[in-house]
Amino acid sequence: MRTISHKDEGYGEFVATLDRRAIPGDDVREAVAEIVREVGARGDRALADYAARFDKVALAPAALFVTKEEIAEARKAVAPSTKKAVAASLRNITEFAKRSMRKDWSYRNAEGAKVGERFTPFDRVGVYVPGGKAPLVSTALMTAGFAKAAKVPEVLGATPCGPDGKVNPELLYALHAAGVSEVIKVGGAQAIAAMALGTESVRPVDRIFGPGNKFVVEAKRQLVGAVSIDLLPGPSEVLVLADKTGNPDFIAADLLAQAEHGGDSVIGFISDSKALIVKVLKAIERQLETLSRADYIREVLDQGAFALHVKNLSKGVEIANAFAPEHLSLMVEKESKWLKQIRTAGAIYVGNLSAVAVGDFLAGPSHTLPTGGAGRSFSGLRADQFQRRTSIVKLDRKSVAKSLPVVEEFARIEGLDAHGRSVSIRCE
């Protein structure tokens, strides 16, 4: 884990690298463009070919979808404790979602016209759940669960299967519990292309949700327009900002938990207390000895983790806002004061007891959040993203007459006499 202090030579250059812009490399952009073209041109056959190439599975076009029998098998295979955990998480997700959905409203403007907004669920959405070393059951819940709460009629799930052609039973159970209508056994950029463009057997969706690797994120970026997207959530991140009141054991545990996400993870720790940084580094070493994947986690920490000693907490907040982390843990004495100054984090965990893992699995807000500095422009996934907004305008004779003079003036300025006539004819 790289450690650097504001007193060190090279500190300024390192801090400058923390002001990130998530811009894909040419190699990623070109590779994804080819996948999108292939799926668009060859449909199911392209999906089967990419499954063989990337996931090492022989997946005939007729076997792209999870069957009812596989769902039934998964339901039987899942332990009661898992079902209980899934139910608890979905309960909090649903309650949180209900409070964040937008509601219809209307009022009469100065001319007496009735104007407002109406919010309806999308007809069909896609949720992407990455594959990898562990089944991301919680990601299924924190995407599809929001769609269910928003009453989306059709939800298409996409996740890569194993070499045996099967989807992990716990993950499949979670997708079904969260209201997913159908699941394709496809991952990567090709899954995003299939959901956006459609194939012979995959009907396209209106909007795509969910995190993924750099290829998945780039596919979502390239396909905006063919479909809308939630945000651009890539490899997971955590940034801990703490003063001397931070608990070193808790901080170390959060950093180690983040490292479990893999080699692309970003793990940062900022403090104005050099003594706390030393204690955290020692705590990391102690706790590593107790973990089954210690060697793997140590490698991740060596590749993508840093501890930064800043002159004061104000500087730490400035750096945190430039970094725009996915998860920010705030462990400081004056919580309210410093919380108000954090503007760009996807999610903020306040206080020593607020473990990021509780937010990952249970608390209620979605853990699908902006990464790579995208927190400046994007918010995390929320229930109102599953709603389509429509504006409503209704005029009567009085309000259309009062609107006419202003409309005619704009029509004159812009040279659009038909616009003015379309209103004046209603006043004759």
Secondary structure, DSSP 8 states (H G I E B T S, - for coil): -EEEETTSTTHHHHHHHTS------HHHHHHHHHHHHHHHHHTHHHHHHHHHHHS-----GGG-B--HHHHHHHHHHS-HHHHHHHHHHHHHHHHHHHHHS---EEEE-TTS-EEEEEEEE-SEEEEE---SSS--HHHHHHHHHHHHHTT-SEEEEE----TTS---HHHHHHHHHTT-SEEE---HHHHHHHHHH--SS----SEEE----HHHHHHHHHTBTTBEES----S-EEEEEE-TTS-HHHHHHHHHHHHTT-TT-EEEEEES-HHHHHHHHHHHHHHHTT-TTHHHHHHHHHHHEEEEE-SSHHHHHHHHHHH--SEEEEE-SSHHHHHTT--S-SEEEESTT--HHHHHHTSSS-S----TTGGGT-----GGGGEEEEEEEE--HHHHHHHHHHHHHHHHHHT-HHHHHHHHGGG-
